[in-house]
């Protein structure tokens, strides 16, 4: 199936739509519009220029059409975890439907791998629990209780595979 250059390079970037929109300084609605085919003539050039920077491609590449079969399996964002969360930070991430990139931003971490490492530890770092608890208006103990693995049901878990 034919897709827009914007959608193609967004998928290849492994960024969430929200992260890409923020990096480009665009609204989510504008990014979604740019991902549609045949919207090139109704969109201002500055939007494409803004997207070209975080994606690292030219405006011409964003305007080109692509076949979605060009995307490899590694280019598609798929959340595969059926496993029980390892700790309260991972439960928090799933409850709030956050990508590792978004969680790393909330925690003030340098990259999404650091967030992933935090979520897979048997016991999260106290600093990370304090940061998230403060954002929720909870004490660290209340946060651990609210986002306990033992009470995790997995309902509405967008990250679990079907």
JOCOR-V661956 format. One record per residue. N is the residue number from 1. RES is the residue in one letter. SS is DSSP state (H for helix, E for strand, C for the rest). BURIAL is b if it has 16 or more other ideal C-beta (glycine too) atoms within 10 Angstrom, else e. D_CENTER is the distance of its C-alpha to the mean C-alpha in Angstrom with 1 decimal. Layout:
# JOCOR-V661956
n->{N	N}
res->{RES	RES}
ss->{SS	SS}
burial->{BURIAL	BURIAL}
d_center->{D_CENTER	D_CENTER}
This chain:
# JOCOR-V661956
n->{1	2	3	4	5	6	7	8	9	10	11	12	13	14	15	16	17	18	19	20	21	22	23	24	25	26	27	28	29	30	31	32	33	34	35	36	37	38	39	40	41	42	43	44	45	46	47	48	49	50	51	52	53	54	55	56	57	58	59	60	61	62	63	64	65	66	67	68	69	70	71	72	73	74	75	76	77	78	79	80	81	82	83	84	85	86	87	88	89	90	91	92	93	94	95	96	97	98	99	100	101	102	103	104	105	106	107	108	109	110	111	112	113	114	115	116	117	118	119	120	121	122	123	124	125	126	127	128	129	130	131	132	133	134	135	136	137	138	139	140	141	142	143	144	145	146	147	148	149	150	151	152	153	154	155	156	157	158	159	160	161	162}
res->{X	X	X	X	X	X	X	X	X	X	X	X	X	X	X	X	X	X	X	X	X	X	X	X	X	X	X	X	X	X	X	X	X	X	X	X	X	X	X	X	X	X	X	X	X	X	X	X	X	X	X	X	X	X	X	X	X	X	X	X	X	X	X	X	X	X	X	X	X	X	X	X	X	X	X	X	X	X	X	X	X	X	X	X	X	X	X	X	X	X	X	X	X	X	X	X	X	X	X	X	X	X	X	X	X	X	X	X	X	X	X	X	X	X	X	X	X	X	X	X	X	X	X	X	X	X	X	X	X	X	X	X	X	X	X	X	X	X	X	X	X	X	X	X	X	X	X	X	X	X	X	X	X	X	X	X	X	X	X	X	X	X}
ss->{C	E	E	E	H	H	H	H	H	H	H	H	H	C	C	C	H	H	H	H	H	H	H	H	C	C	C	H	H	H	H	H	H	H	H	C	C	C	C	H	H	H	C	C	H	H	H	H	H	H	H	H	H	H	H	C	C	C	H	H	H	H	H	C	E	E	E	H	H	H	C	C	H	H	H	C	C	C	C	C	C	C	C	C	C	C	C	H	H	H	H	H	H	H	H	C	C	C	C	H	H	H	H	H	H	H	H	C	C	C	C	H	H	H	H	H	H	H	H	H	C	C	C	C	C	H	H	H	H	H	H	H	H	H	H	H	C	C	C	H	H	H	H	H	H	H	C	C	H	H	H	C	C	C	C	C	C	C	C	C	C	C}
burial->{e	e	b	b	b	b	b	b	b	b	b	b	b	e	b	b	e	e	b	b	b	b	e	b	e	b	e	e	e	b	b	e	e	b	b	e	e	e	e	b	e	e	e	e	e	e	b	b	e	b	b	b	e	b	b	e	b	e	e	e	b	b	e	e	e	b	e	e	e	e	e	e	e	e	e	e	e	e	e	e	e	e	e	e	b	b	b	b	b	b	b	b	b	b	e	e	e	b	b	b	b	b	b	b	e	b	b	e	b	e	e	b	e	b	b	b	e	b	b	e	e	e	e	b	e	e	e	b	b	e	b	b	b	e	e	e	e	b	e	b	e	e	b	b	e	e	b	e	e	e	e	b	e	e	e	e	b	e	b	e	e	e}
d_center->{24.1	23.9	20.6	20.2	19.7	16.8	15.0	16.3	15.1	11.6	11.4	13.2	11.0	8.1	5.8	3.6	6.9	6.8	6.4	8.9	11.0	11.3	12.3	14.7	16.0	15.8	15.2	12.8	16.2	17.3	14.4	14.9	18.6	18.2	16.6	19.8	22.9	26.0	24.5	25.3	28.5	27.2	24.6	25.7	25.6	24.0	20.7	20.8	21.9	19.1	16.5	18.7	18.3	14.6	14.8	18.2	20.2	23.1	23.4	25.7	23.1	20.7	23.8	24.7	24.2	22.9	23.4	20.3	22.4	21.9	18.4	18.8	17.3	15.2	13.7	12.3	9.1	10.9	10.5	14.1	15.0	18.1	19.4	20.1	17.9	19.6	19.7	19.1	15.9	14.3	15.9	14.6	10.9	11.8	14.0	11.6	8.8	6.3	3.9	6.5	5.5	5.7	8.6	10.1	10.5	12.2	14.3	15.2	14.5	14.7	11.9	9.3	12.5	14.2	11.8	12.2	15.9	16.1	14.8	17.3	20.3	23.0	23.3	20.7	22.0	23.9	22.3	18.8	20.4	22.3	19.5	17.6	21.0	22.1	19.1	20.2	23.8	24.8	26.7	25.1	27.4	26.4	22.7	23.6	25.6	23.2	20.4	22.9	22.3	25.7	24.9	21.6	22.2	19.0	19.6	16.8	14.5	11.8	11.0	14.7	16.2	18.9}
